[in-house]
Amino acid sequence: MIRIPRKIVARLSALFFILGLLFFVIGCCIGNVVGLLVLGVGLLIWFGTIIMIALFSKCPYCGGFLKAGYHNLYCPHCGNYVNESDNVKKFWSN
């Protein structure tokens, strides 16, 4: 699995959250069958964002979950230094 840097995961998750919210609100405002479909698409985008955060926000050493918005450079589970530049090199070298 390709390891994506935490900064990119945070930006993509914020973008997809806003996109899902937009679809959700538009679906609520339309109020017919098409609106229900748009609302469903918004919910699917939200669930996809949650899954993306769960898959890619992990410590590269122990695999422990790093909290969303976690800006500390040390893993709360194993205490190892989570070096962002190492992850960037792995991501862009593949």
The first five atom37 places (N, CA, C, CB, O) and aatype in JSON, in Angstrom:
{
  "aatype": [12, 9, 1, 9, 14, 1, 11, 9, 19, 0, 1, 10, 15, 0, 10, 13, 13, 9, 10, 7, 10, 10, 13, 13, 19, 9, 7, 4, 4, 9, 7, 2, 19, 19, 7, 10, 10, 19, 10, 7, 19, 7, 10, 10, 9, 17, 13, 7, 16, 9, 9, 12, 9, 0, 10, 13, 15, 11, 4, 14, 18, 4, 7, 7, 13, 10, 11, 0, 7, 18, 8, 2, 10, 18, 4, 14, 8, 4, 7, 2, 18, 19, 2, 6, 15, 3, 2, 19, 11, 11, 13, 17, 15, 2],
  "atom_mask": [
    [1, 1, 1, 1, 1],
    [1, 1, 1, 1, 1],
    [1, 1, 1, 1, 1],
    [1, 1, 1, 1, 1],
    [1, 1, 1, 1, 1],
    [1, 1, 1, 1, 1],
    [1, 1, 1, 1, 1],
    [1, 1, 1, 1, 1],
    [1, 1, 1, 1, 1],
    [1, 1, 1, 1, 1],
    [1, 1, 1, 1, 1],
    [1, 1, 1, 1, 1],
    [1, 1, 1, 1, 1],
    [1, 1, 1, 1, 1],
    [1, 1, 1, 1, 1],
    [1, 1, 1, 1, 1],
    [1, 1, 1, 1, 1],
    [1, 1, 1, 1, 1],
    [1, 1, 1, 1, 1],
    [1, 1, 1, 0, 1],
    [1, 1, 1, 1, 1],
    [1, 1, 1, 1, 1],
    [1, 1, 1, 1, 1],
    [1, 1, 1, 1, 1],
    [1, 1, 1, 1, 1],
    [1, 1, 1, 1, 1],
    [1, 1, 1, 0, 1],
    [1, 1, 1, 1, 1],
    [1, 1, 1, 1, 1],
    [1, 1, 1, 1, 1],
    [1, 1, 1, 0, 1],
    [1, 1, 1, 1, 1],
    [1, 1, 1, 1, 1],
    [1, 1, 1, 1, 1],
    [1, 1, 1, 0, 1],
    [1, 1, 1, 1, 1],
    [1, 1, 1, 1, 1],
    [1, 1, 1, 1, 1],
    [1, 1, 1, 1, 1],
    [1, 1, 1, 0, 1],
    [1, 1, 1, 1, 1],
    [1, 1, 1, 0, 1],
    [1, 1, 1, 1, 1],
    [1, 1, 1, 1, 1],
    [1, 1, 1, 1, 1],
    [1, 1, 1, 1, 1],
    [1, 1, 1, 1, 1],
    [1, 1, 1, 0, 1],
    [1, 1, 1, 1, 1],
    [1, 1, 1, 1, 1],
    [1, 1, 1, 1, 1],
    [1, 1, 1, 1, 1],
    [1, 1, 1, 1, 1],
    [1, 1, 1, 1, 1],
    [1, 1, 1, 1, 1],
    [1, 1, 1, 1, 1],
    [1, 1, 1, 1, 1],
    [1, 1, 1, 1, 1],
    [1, 1, 1, 1, 1],
    [1, 1, 1, 1, 1],
    [1, 1, 1, 1, 1],
    [1, 1, 1, 1, 1],
    [1, 1, 1, 0, 1],
    [1, 1, 1, 0, 1],
    [1, 1, 1, 1, 1],
    [1, 1, 1, 1, 1],
    [1, 1, 1, 1, 1],
    [1, 1, 1, 1, 1],
    [1, 1, 1, 0, 1],
    [1, 1, 1, 1, 1],
    [1, 1, 1, 1, 1],
    [1, 1, 1, 1, 1],
    [1, 1, 1, 1, 1],
    [1, 1, 1, 1, 1],
    [1, 1, 1, 1, 1],
    [1, 1, 1, 1, 1],
    [1, 1, 1, 1, 1],
    [1, 1, 1, 1, 1],
    [1, 1, 1, 0, 1],
    [1, 1, 1, 1, 1],
    [1, 1, 1, 1, 1],
    [1, 1, 1, 1, 1],
    [1, 1, 1, 1, 1],
    [1, 1, 1, 1, 1],
    [1, 1, 1, 1, 1],
    [1, 1, 1, 1, 1],
    [1, 1, 1, 1, 1],
    [1, 1, 1, 1, 1],
    [1, 1, 1, 1, 1],
    [1, 1, 1, 1, 1],
    [1, 1, 1, 1, 1],
    [1, 1, 1, 1, 1],
    [1, 1, 1, 1, 1],
    [1, 1, 1, 1, 1]
  ],
  "atom_positions": [
    [[0.84, -1.18, 0.0], [0.0, 0.0, 0.0], [0.89, 1.24, 0.0], [-0.96, 0.0, 1.22], [1.89, 1.3, 0.72]],
    [[0.53, 2.2, -0.79], [1.28, 3.45, -0.86], [0.98, 4.28, 0.38], [0.92, 4.24, -2.15], [-0.18, 4.44, 0.76]],
    [[2.03, 4.79, 1.02], [1.85, 5.61, 2.21], [1.77, 7.07, 1.78], [3.02, 5.39, 3.23], [2.74, 7.63, 1.25]],
    [[0.62, 7.69, 2.01], [0.38, 9.09, 1.63], [0.71, 9.96, 2.83], [-1.1, 9.31, 1.14], [0.34, 9.62, 3.96]],
    [[1.39, 11.09, 2.63], [1.71, 11.98, 3.76], [0.45, 12.48, 4.47], [2.52, 13.18, 3.26], [-0.61, 12.65, 3.87]],
    [[0.6, 12.71, 5.79], [-0.55, 13.13, 6.6], [-1.12, 14.46, 6.16], [-0.16, 13.2, 8.06], [-2.33, 14.67, 6.27]],
    [[-0.28, 15.37, 5.68], [-0.79, 16.68, 5.24], [-1.71, 16.52, 4.04], [0.38, 17.61, 4.89], [-2.74, 17.2, 3.95]],
    [[-1.35, 15.64, 3.12], [-2.2, 15.42, 1.95], [-3.49, 14.73, 2.35], [-1.46, 14.59, 0.88], [-4.55, 15.05, 1.83]],
    [[-3.41, 13.77, 3.28], [-4.62, 13.1, 3.77], [-5.55, 14.11, 4.44], [-4.26, 11.97, 4.76], [-6.77, 14.06, 4.24]],
    [[-4.99, 15.02, 5.24], [-5.82, 16.03, 5.91], [-6.49, 16.95, 4.9], [-4.97, 16.85, 6.89], [-7.67, 17.28, 5.05]],
    [[-5.75, 17.37, 3.89], [-6.35, 18.25, 2.88], [-7.41, 17.55, 2.06], [-5.27, 18.79, 1.95], [-8.48, 18.12, 1.81]],
    [[-7.14, 16.31, 1.64], [-8.13, 15.57, 0.87], [-9.38, 15.26, 1.7], [-7.53, 14.28, 0.35], [-10.5, 15.34, 1.19]],
    [[-9.2, 14.91, 2.97], [-10.36, 14.62, 3.8], [-11.21, 15.86, 4.02], [-9.92, 14.03, 5.14], [-12.43, 15.77, 4.06]],
    [[-10.58, 17.03, 4.18], [-11.35, 18.27, 4.33], [-12.1, 18.59, 3.04], [-10.42, 19.44, 4.71], [-13.26, 19.0, 3.07]],
    [[-11.43, 18.4, 1.9], [-12.08, 18.66, 0.61], [-13.27, 17.73, 0.4], [-11.07, 18.48, -0.53], [-14.35, 18.18, 0.0]],
    [[-13.09, 16.43, 0.66], [-14.18, 15.48, 0.47], [-15.3, 15.7, 1.48], [-13.67, 14.06, 0.57], [-16.47, 15.48, 1.15]],
    [[-14.97, 16.13, 2.7], [-16.01, 16.42, 3.68], [-16.88, 17.59, 3.2], [-15.38, 16.75, 5.05], [-18.1, 17.53, 3.3]],
    [[-16.25, 18.64, 2.69], [-17.01, 19.79, 2.19], [-17.83, 19.4, 0.97], [-16.07, 20.95, 1.84], [-18.98, 19.83, 0.83]],
    [[-17.26, 18.59, 0.09], [-18.0, 18.12, -1.09], [-19.2, 17.27, -0.68], [-17.08, 17.33, -2.02], [-20.28, 17.43, -1.24]],
    [[-19.01, 16.37, 0.29], [-20.12, 15.56, 0.78], [-21.19, 16.4, 1.45], [0.0, 0.0, 0.0], [-22.38, 16.14, 1.29]],
    [[-20.77, 17.41, 2.2], [-21.73, 18.31, 2.84], [-22.53, 19.08, 1.8], [-21.0, 19.29, 3.77], [-23.74, 19.26, 1.95]],
    [[-21.86, 19.52, 0.74], [-22.55, 20.23, -0.34], [-23.6, 19.34, -1.0], [-21.54, 20.71, -1.38], [-24.74, 19.78, -1.2]],
    [[-23.23, 18.11, -1.33], [-24.2, 17.18, -1.91], [-25.34, 16.88, -0.95], [-23.51, 15.88, -2.32], [-26.49, 16.77, -1.36]],
    [[-25.03, 16.74, 0.34], [-26.04, 16.46, 1.34], [-27.06, 17.6, 1.43], [-25.39, 16.23, 2.71], [-28.27, 17.36, 1.47]],
    [[-26.58, 18.84, 1.47], [-27.48, 19.99, 1.58], [-28.31, 20.15, 0.3], [-26.66, 21.28, 1.85], [-29.51, 20.43, 0.37]],
    [[-27.68, 19.98, -0.85], [-28.43, 20.07, -2.11], [-29.5, 18.99, -2.17], [-27.48, 19.96, -3.32], [-30.62, 19.24, -2.62]],
    [[-29.15, 17.78, -1.73], [-30.13, 16.7, -1.72], [-31.29, 16.97, -0.78], [0.0, 0.0, 0.0], [-32.43, 16.61, -1.09]],
    [[-31.02, 17.59, 0.35], [-32.11, 17.94, 1.28], [-33.0, 19.03, 0.7], [-31.53, 18.4, 2.63], [-34.21, 19.03, 0.93]],
    [[-32.42, 19.97, -0.05], [-33.19, 21.08, -0.59], [-34.04, 20.69, -1.79], [-32.26, 22.19, -0.98], [-35.1, 21.29, -2.0]],
    [[-33.62, 19.71, -2.56], [-34.39, 19.34, -3.76], [-35.7, 18.69, -3.37], [-33.56, 18.38, -4.66], [-36.76, 19.1, -3.85]],
    [[-35.67, 17.69, -2.52], [-36.89, 17.13, -1.94], [-37.66, 16.17, -2.81], [0.0, 0.0, 0.0], [-38.84, 15.93, -2.53]],
    [[-37.08, 15.59, -3.85], [-37.76, 14.54, -4.61], [-36.81, 13.35, -4.73], [-38.22, 15.05, -6.02], [-35.84, 13.26, -3.99]],
    [[-37.09, 12.45, -5.67], [-36.28, 11.24, -5.81], [-34.84, 11.59, -6.2], [-36.91, 10.3, -6.85], [-33.9, 10.96, -5.71]],
    [[-34.66, 12.57, -7.07], [-33.31, 13.0, -7.45], [-32.59, 13.56, -6.23], [-33.37, 14.05, -8.58], [-31.39, 13.33, -6.05]],
    [[-33.3, 14.3, -5.4], [-32.72, 14.82, -4.18], [-32.27, 13.72, -3.24], [0.0, 0.0, 0.0], [-31.25, 13.84, -2.57]],
    [[-33.06, 12.64, -3.19], [-32.7, 11.5, -2.35], [-31.42, 10.84, -2.88], [-33.85, 10.47, -2.3], [-30.57, 10.42, -2.09]],
    [[-31.28, 10.76, -4.18], [-30.06, 10.19, -4.77], [-28.85, 11.08, -4.5], [-30.24, 10.0, -6.28], [-27.77, 10.58, -4.18]],
    [[-29.02, 12.4, -4.61], [-27.92, 13.32, -4.34], [-27.55, 13.26, -2.86], [-28.31, 14.77, -4.73], [-26.36, 13.31, -2.52]],
    [[-28.53, 13.14, -1.98], [-28.27, 12.99, -0.56], [-27.49, 11.71, -0.29], [-29.59, 12.99, 0.23], [-26.58, 11.71, 0.53]],
    [[-27.84, 10.63, -0.96], [-27.12, 9.36, -0.82], [-25.68, 9.47, -1.28], [0.0, 0.0, 0.0], [-24.79, 8.89, -0.66]],
    [[-25.45, 10.21, -2.37], [-24.08, 10.42, -2.85], [-23.27, 11.2, -1.81], [-24.08, 11.18, -4.2], [-22.11, 10.89, -1.57]],
    [[-23.89, 12.2, -1.21], [-23.21, 12.96, -0.16], [-22.83, 12.09, 1.03], [0.0, 0.0, 0.0], [-21.73, 12.22, 1.57]],
    [[-23.73, 11.19, 1.43], [-23.43, 10.28, 2.54], [-22.32, 9.31, 2.17], [-24.68, 9.52, 2.96], [-21.47, 8.99, 3.0]],
    [[-22.32, 8.81, 0.92], [-21.25, 7.92, 0.48], [-19.9, 8.62, 0.48], [-21.56, 7.37, -0.91], [-18.89, 8.01, 0.83]],
    [[-19.87, 9.88, 0.09], [-18.61, 10.64, 0.12], [-18.14, 10.78, 1.56], [-18.79, 12.04, -0.53], [-16.94, 10.66, 1.83]],
    [[-19.05, 11.04, 2.5], [-18.67, 11.14, 3.91], [-18.09, 9.83, 4.44], [-19.89, 11.55, 4.76], [-17.06, 9.83, 5.11]],
    [[-18.75, 8.71, 4.13], [-18.24, 7.42, 4.59], [-16.9, 7.1, 3.95], [-19.25, 6.3, 4.28], [-16.02, 6.53, 4.6]],
    [[-16.73, 7.45, 2.68], [-15.44, 7.26, 2.03], [-14.34, 8.09, 2.67], [0.0, 0.0, 0.0], [-13.2, 7.64, 2.76]],
    [[-14.68, 9.28, 3.11], [-13.71, 10.13, 3.8], [-13.28, 9.5, 5.12], [-14.28, 11.53, 4.04], [-12.1, 9.52, 5.47]],
    [[-14.22, 8.96, 5.85], [-13.91, 8.3, 7.12], [-13.01, 7.1, 6.88], [-15.21, 7.87, 7.84], [-12.06, 6.88, 7.64]],
    [[-13.3, 6.32, 5.85], [-12.47, 5.16, 5.54], [-11.07, 5.59, 5.11], [-13.13, 4.31, 4.43], [-10.08, 4.96, 5.49]],
    [[-10.97, 6.67, 4.32], [-9.67, 7.16, 3.89], [-8.83, 7.61, 5.08], [-9.84, 8.33, 2.9], [-7.63, 7.31, 5.15]],
    [[-9.44, 8.31, 6.02], [-8.71, 8.74, 7.22], [-8.25, 7.53, 8.03], [-9.59, 9.66, 8.09], [-7.14, 7.51, 8.54]],
    [[-9.11, 6.51, 8.14], [-8.75, 5.33, 8.92], [-7.62, 4.54, 8.26], [-9.97, 4.42, 9.1], [-6.8, 3.95, 8.96]],
    [[-7.56, 4.52, 6.95], [-6.52, 3.75, 6.27], [-5.18, 4.45, 6.21], [-6.97, 3.43, 4.88], [-4.14, 3.81, 6.34]],
    [[-5.17, 5.76, 6.02], [-3.93, 6.46, 5.75], [-3.39, 7.29, 6.9], [-4.13, 7.33, 4.59], [-2.31, 7.85, 6.77]],
    [[-4.08, 7.38, 8.01], [-3.58, 8.13, 9.17], [-3.04, 7.18, 10.21], [-4.68, 9.03, 9.77], [-3.55, 7.12, 11.33]],
    [[-2.01, 6.43, 9.84], [-1.42, 5.46, 10.74], [0.07, 5.72, 10.91], [-1.66, 4.04, 10.23], [0.72, 6.29, 10.04]],
    [[0.57, 5.29, 12.04], [2.0, 5.39, 12.32], [2.75, 4.43, 11.4], [2.3, 5.09, 13.82], [2.35, 3.28, 11.25]],
    [[3.85, 4.89, 10.77], [4.58, 3.99, 9.88], [5.34, 2.89, 10.63], [5.54, 4.78, 9.04], [5.79, 1.92, 10.0]],
    [[5.51, 3.01, 11.95], [6.27, 2.04, 12.72], [5.38, 0.98, 13.36], [7.07, 2.75, 13.78], [5.61, -0.22, 13.16]],
    [[4.38, 1.41, 14.12], [3.55, 0.44, 14.83], [2.19, 0.22, 14.19], [3.35, 0.89, 16.25], [1.49, -0.73, 14.53]],
    [[1.8, 1.09, 13.26], [0.49, 0.97, 12.61], [-0.65, 1.51, 13.45], [0.0, 0.0, 0.0], [-1.81, 1.33, 13.1]],
    [[-0.33, 2.17, 14.55], [-1.36, 2.74, 15.41], [-2.03, 3.94, 14.74], [0.0, 0.0, 0.0], [-1.4, 4.65, 13.96]],
    [[-3.29, 4.15, 15.06], [-4.06, 5.23, 14.46], [-3.62, 6.57, 15.02], [-5.56, 5.01, 14.69], [-3.61, 6.78, 16.23]],
    [[-3.26, 7.49, 14.12], [-2.97, 8.87, 14.51], [-4.25, 9.66, 14.37], [-1.82, 9.5, 13.64], [-4.9, 9.62, 13.32]],
    [[-4.63, 10.38, 15.39], [-5.89, 11.11, 15.39], [-5.94, 12.11, 14.25], [-6.09, 11.82, 16.73], [-4.91, 12.67, 13.86]],
    [[-7.12, 12.35, 13.73], [-7.29, 13.35, 12.67], [-6.95, 14.71, 13.25], [-8.75, 13.33, 12.1], [-7.44, 15.09, 14.31]],
    [[-6.13, 15.44, 12.54], [-5.69, 16.74, 13.03], [-4.57, 16.63, 14.04], [0.0, 0.0, 0.0], [-4.25, 17.61, 14.72]],
    [[-3.97, 15.47, 14.16], [-2.9, 15.23, 15.12], [-1.61, 15.82, 14.57], [-2.72, 13.71, 15.43], [-1.07, 15.31, 13.59]],
    [[-1.12, 16.9, 15.17], [0.04, 17.6, 14.65], [1.31, 17.33, 15.45], [-0.23, 19.07, 14.63], [2.37, 17.87, 15.13]],
    [[1.22, 16.5, 16.48], [2.42, 16.15, 17.23], [3.28, 15.22, 16.36], [2.05, 15.46, 18.59], [2.74, 14.4, 15.62]],
    [[4.57, 15.35, 16.45], [5.45, 14.57, 15.6], [5.8, 13.21, 16.19], [6.71, 15.33, 15.34], [6.58, 12.47, 15.6]],
    [[5.23, 12.86, 17.35], [5.49, 11.58, 17.97], [4.21, 10.76, 18.03], [6.08, 11.77, 19.38], [3.13, 11.3, 18.29]],
    [[4.32, 9.47, 17.78], [3.16, 8.57, 17.83], [2.71, 8.42, 19.28], [3.5, 7.18, 17.2], [3.54, 8.19, 20.16]],
    [[1.39, 8.54, 19.56], [0.93, 8.39, 20.95], [0.97, 6.94, 21.43], [-0.47, 8.93, 21.08], [0.86, 6.69, 22.63]],
    [[1.13, 5.97, 20.51], [1.11, 4.56, 20.89], [2.51, 4.01, 21.17], [0.44, 3.74, 19.81], [2.74, 3.39, 22.2]],
    [[3.44, 4.24, 20.23], [4.78, 3.67, 20.39], [5.82, 4.71, 20.78], [5.2, 2.99, 19.11], [6.9, 4.33, 21.24]],
    [[5.54, 5.99, 20.61], [6.47, 7.04, 21.0], [7.54, 7.34, 19.97], [0.0, 0.0, 0.0], [8.41, 8.18, 20.22]],
    [[7.5, 6.68, 18.81], [8.49, 6.94, 17.77], [8.21, 8.26, 17.07], [8.51, 5.79, 16.74], [7.07, 8.73, 17.01]],
    [[9.27, 8.84, 16.55], [9.18, 10.09, 15.81], [8.58, 9.8, 14.44], [10.57, 10.77, 15.67], [9.12, 8.99, 13.68]],
    [[7.47, 10.45, 14.13], [6.81, 10.27, 12.84], [7.34, 11.36, 11.93], [5.23, 10.33, 12.97], [6.89, 12.5, 11.99]],
    [[8.31, 11.0, 11.09], [8.97, 11.97, 10.23], [8.18, 12.12, 8.94], [10.42, 11.55, 9.94], [8.11, 11.18, 8.14]],
    [[7.61, 13.28, 8.74], [6.79, 13.54, 7.56], [7.61, 13.48, 6.27], [6.11, 14.9, 7.67], [7.09, 13.05, 5.24]],
    [[8.87, 13.91, 6.31], [9.67, 13.93, 5.09], [9.97, 12.52, 4.6], [10.98, 14.69, 5.33], [10.1, 12.31, 3.39]],
    [[10.08, 11.53, 5.5], [10.29, 10.15, 5.07], [9.08, 9.64, 4.31], [10.58, 9.24, 6.27], [9.21, 8.95, 3.3]],
    [[7.88, 9.98, 4.81], [6.67, 9.54, 4.13], [6.53, 10.19, 2.75], [5.44, 9.86, 4.97], [6.06, 9.56, 1.81]],
    [[6.94, 11.45, 2.64], [6.86, 12.13, 1.35], [7.8, 11.46, 0.35], [7.21, 13.64, 1.5], [7.44, 11.28, -0.81]],
    [[9.01, 11.1, 0.8], [9.95, 10.43, -0.09], [9.41, 9.08, -0.56], [11.31, 10.24, 0.6], [9.54, 8.74, -1.73]],
    [[8.79, 8.32, 0.34], [8.22, 7.03, -0.04], [7.08, 7.21, -1.03], [7.73, 6.26, 1.19], [6.96, 6.44, -1.99]],
    [[6.26, 8.22, -0.81], [5.1, 8.42, -1.66], [5.5, 8.84, -3.07], [4.18, 9.47, -1.04], [4.96, 8.32, -4.05]],
    [[6.43, 9.77, -3.19], [6.77, 10.3, -4.5], [7.8, 9.45, -5.23], [7.29, 11.69, -4.37], [7.99, 9.65, -6.43]],
    [[8.46, 8.51, -4.56], [9.44, 7.68, -5.24], [8.81, 6.53, -6.0], [10.43, 7.15, -4.25], [9.43, 5.98, -6.91]],
    [[7.56, 6.14, -5.64], [6.9, 5.01, -6.33], [6.32, 5.39, -7.63], [5.83, 4.44, -5.48], [5.74, 4.55, -8.32]]
  ]
}
